[in-house]
């Protein structure tokens, strides 16, 4: 069966379906939301279905999970299939809106196991979420894993706040670094672009 050249599909790995059925209806504590994301990040590389990254969209006040995403770059052959893109896109599909901060919706937050890369930072800006919760924002991710996260303004967090997105940094930082160390020790493939010949 030939694929449609005018369409493409991104999907979550098969193992995640059973895991999603086990999610609680509400996750009131921010640390528990991050713990959930770290678990998905670890399971993603342990199952050989992507990099050590996961993200979730939650209703800020209730803690209701709206969508969970994991990194799917290698499995889908799509460089934009990062965990944040997956989670935001699935949340927008579930709620039938391109604006997760639109009228009639509760405030949403994006929980990620590290600061978003340059691409996902842009997606975050356009998504409508009002909060970004991250485990950390320093150099540890790149140092421990070898991934190239791309350039961000030194004022990245200030620029988010100026656009109405509150940033909560440092939630379970040590635990997130443990996941990155486990990925490094597992000797999984690190996909960075520009690995072939130039020109």
PLY file of the C-alpha trace (Angstrom):
ply
format ascii 1.0
element vertex 199
property float x
property float y
property float z
element edge 198
property int vertex1
property int vertex2
end_header
0.00 0.00 0.00
1.50 3.34 -1.07
1.59 6.20 1.36
-0.25 9.42 0.59
2.36 12.05 -0.42
0.05 14.78 0.90
-0.34 13.45 4.43
1.78 12.30 7.34
1.06 10.75 10.72
2.89 10.85 14.02
2.00 8.27 16.64
2.90 7.15 20.12
4.55 3.76 20.68
2.36 0.71 21.27
3.48 0.22 24.88
2.11 3.59 25.93
-1.56 2.66 25.43
-1.63 0.41 28.49
0.31 2.97 30.52
-2.17 5.73 29.69
-5.07 3.65 30.98
-3.33 3.56 34.37
-3.09 7.34 34.73
-5.05 8.85 37.60
-7.86 11.23 36.72
-6.07 14.02 38.56
-2.48 14.58 39.65
-2.70 17.47 42.12
0.98 17.78 43.07
3.46 19.23 40.58
6.19 16.81 41.72
3.92 13.86 40.97
3.24 15.23 37.48
6.98 15.45 36.88
7.50 11.97 38.34
5.01 10.67 35.78
6.84 12.42 32.93
10.22 11.07 34.09
8.78 7.56 34.13
7.57 7.91 30.54
10.94 9.35 29.47
12.78 6.38 30.94
10.35 3.85 29.49
10.69 5.41 26.05
14.38 4.66 25.67
14.20 1.40 27.62
11.64 0.20 25.05
13.82 1.45 22.17
11.04 3.73 20.92
12.83 7.09 21.14
15.05 9.39 23.12
14.85 9.97 26.90
12.25 12.70 26.67
8.60 12.97 27.67
6.11 15.77 28.11
2.58 16.14 29.38
-0.17 18.71 29.10
-2.18 19.06 32.31
-4.97 21.27 33.52
-3.08 23.54 35.87
-5.54 23.71 38.76
-6.98 20.19 38.80
-3.91 18.36 37.55
-6.01 16.42 35.05
-3.75 14.87 32.40
-4.87 15.97 28.93
-2.12 14.37 26.81
1.24 12.64 27.22
3.92 12.61 24.54
7.28 10.91 24.17
10.08 11.48 21.70
9.41 9.67 18.39
12.06 11.05 16.02
13.73 7.79 15.02
10.57 5.67 14.95
8.70 8.11 12.69
11.62 9.46 10.63
10.44 12.95 11.56
12.87 15.38 13.18
10.04 17.41 14.71
8.51 14.45 16.60
9.81 15.65 19.95
7.93 14.88 23.15
6.64 18.45 23.50
5.31 18.52 19.93
3.61 15.17 20.47
2.01 16.21 23.78
0.87 19.64 22.57
-0.51 18.25 19.30
-2.38 15.43 21.04
-3.83 17.88 23.58
-4.98 20.21 20.82
-6.55 17.28 18.99
-8.28 16.03 22.16
-9.70 19.48 22.89
-10.33 20.33 19.23
-8.46 23.63 19.41
-5.19 25.13 18.25
-5.15 27.42 21.32
-4.80 25.69 24.69
-5.21 29.09 26.34
-8.37 30.02 24.48
-11.61 31.28 25.92
-13.63 28.63 27.73
-10.65 26.43 28.58
-8.91 26.05 31.93
-5.28 27.14 32.14
-2.98 24.41 30.85
0.62 23.65 31.70
3.30 21.76 29.83
5.46 19.51 32.04
8.76 18.45 30.45
11.76 16.58 31.80
14.09 19.44 30.77
13.99 22.86 29.15
12.54 22.61 25.63
14.93 22.68 22.67
14.92 25.59 20.23
12.14 24.06 18.11
9.89 23.08 21.00
10.39 26.48 22.59
8.72 27.98 19.53
5.92 25.41 19.64
5.35 26.25 23.30
4.97 29.95 22.45
2.23 29.21 19.91
0.41 26.51 21.88
-1.53 28.67 24.32
-0.27 26.94 27.48
0.10 29.30 30.43
2.71 27.40 32.46
5.93 25.56 31.68
7.17 23.15 34.35
10.67 21.74 33.80
13.09 19.59 35.75
16.04 21.79 34.80
17.46 24.22 32.29
21.22 23.93 32.61
23.83 22.16 30.46
23.35 18.75 32.09
21.08 17.35 29.39
23.57 18.01 26.59
26.57 17.02 28.73
25.04 13.71 29.84
23.36 12.66 26.58
25.18 14.39 23.71
21.99 15.82 22.18
22.22 19.25 20.54
19.32 21.31 21.87
19.98 24.32 19.65
20.42 28.00 20.52
18.10 29.82 22.88
18.20 33.43 24.02
19.82 33.90 27.44
16.50 35.57 28.30
14.40 32.58 27.19
12.51 32.34 30.48
11.97 36.10 30.76
10.63 36.18 27.22
8.14 33.45 28.10
6.97 35.36 31.16
6.59 38.51 29.07
4.20 36.51 26.89
2.12 35.28 29.82
3.77 31.89 30.33
4.97 31.25 33.87
8.11 29.11 34.20
8.65 26.71 37.10
12.22 25.36 36.94
14.02 22.73 39.02
11.24 20.22 39.73
12.96 16.86 40.48
16.17 18.00 38.79
18.35 15.23 40.25
15.88 12.54 39.21
15.79 13.91 35.66
19.59 13.79 35.47
19.43 10.17 36.64
17.27 9.36 33.60
19.81 11.04 31.30
22.65 9.10 32.94
20.74 5.85 32.44
20.28 6.74 28.77
24.01 7.44 28.44
24.91 4.15 30.14
22.49 2.27 27.87
24.57 3.47 24.90
21.54 4.37 22.76
21.88 6.23 19.45
22.07 10.01 19.77
20.54 11.58 16.67
21.81 15.05 15.86
21.38 16.52 12.41
24.34 17.27 10.13
25.94 13.86 10.65
26.46 13.23 6.94
28.85 14.93 4.52
28.50 18.70 4.05
27.71 20.16 0.62
0 1
1 2
2 3
3 4
4 5
5 6
6 7
7 8
8 9
9 10
10 11
11 12
12 13
13 14
14 15
15 16
16 17
17 18
18 19
19 20
20 21
21 22
22 23
23 24
24 25
25 26
26 27
27 28
28 29
29 30
30 31
31 32
32 33
33 34
34 35
35 36
36 37
37 38
38 39
39 40
40 41
41 42
42 43
43 44
44 45
45 46
46 47
47 48
48 49
49 50
50 51
51 52
52 53
53 54
54 55
55 56
56 57
57 58
58 59
59 60
60 61
61 62
62 63
63 64
64 65
65 66
66 67
67 68
68 69
69 70
70 71
71 72
72 73
73 74
74 75
75 76
76 77
77 78
78 79
79 80
80 81
81 82
82 83
83 84
84 85
85 86
86 87
87 88
88 89
89 90
90 91
91 92
92 93
93 94
94 95
95 96
96 97
97 98
98 99
99 100
100 101
101 102
102 103
103 104
104 105
105 106
106 107
107 108
108 109
109 110
110 111
111 112
112 113
113 114
114 115
115 116
116 117
117 118
118 119
119 120
120 121
121 122
122 123
123 124
124 125
125 126
126 127
127 128
128 129
129 130
130 131
131 132
132 133
133 134
134 135
135 136
136 137
137 138
138 139
139 140
140 141
141 142
142 143
143 144
144 145
145 146
146 147
147 148
148 149
149 150
150 151
151 152
152 153
153 154
154 155
155 156
156 157
157 158
158 159
159 160
160 161
161 162
162 163
163 164
164 165
165 166
166 167
167 168
168 169
169 170
170 171
171 172
172 173
173 174
174 175
175 176
176 177
177 178
178 179
179 180
180 181
181 182
182 183
183 184
184 185
185 186
186 187
187 188
188 189
189 190
190 191
191 192
192 193
193 194
194 195
195 196
196 197
197 198
